[in-house]
């Protein structure tokens, strides 16, 4: 089974989780709107919008980094491609002056990462997933949770959400096994080595789902800023030798 090491903090200004009652300080990703104004060869003004559920948000002069979001069919570097500070706040609209690295450009939907302190009751795995603007849905495109849910989340609620994701994996595998038996691939490598895809997914556990979500948190670039059916990306992980995180 291939494994990866949990990466070090990827921004110099990130300090991780701070032990303060009912609040966490983490780096969150926010999609850039289509308002993108090239001021000069090196400076571009971009806009992000405060999500309605957020009780606090970006501060004036706060630093941010930008990166491309993964788009199927495009060969873009999803590492940081520029940096800047919040220059103007107008209601729910926040404007950053971004210094792009050479030969880089931005599109609406690309991500701005900024460190935000938010009041939450429970800093769990789902918060770490969603801080990259990763949205997970059922096979019929219903979201498992919204941003507003995170501010009232607790361990019991998170466990219930994870269990509903596992139920969706089981349901999807059952339907696919009946309707598309030709897609029932043989798995080579990883924790499901030697199994068929759909029977293995039918037996997937919450512990295995958590392994996958921790991998997403450690390697978010392909997933960040996008909406994914949990069954589709979990199946892809299963047949890709289930890379996992080494926790110390």
Secondary structure, DSSP 8 states (H G I E B T S, - for coil): --EEE----SSTT------BTTBEEEEEEEE--S-EEE-SSSEEEEEEE--TT-SS---TT-EEEEE----TT-----SEEEEEEEEEEETTEEEEEEEE-TT----TT-EEEEEEEE--S---HHHHHHTTT-EEE-TTS-BS--HHHHTT--HHHHHHHHHHHHHHHHHHHHHHHHH-GGG--B--SSTTTTSBHHHHHHT--HHHHHHHHHHHHHS-TTTTT-EEEHHHHHHHHHTTT--EEE--
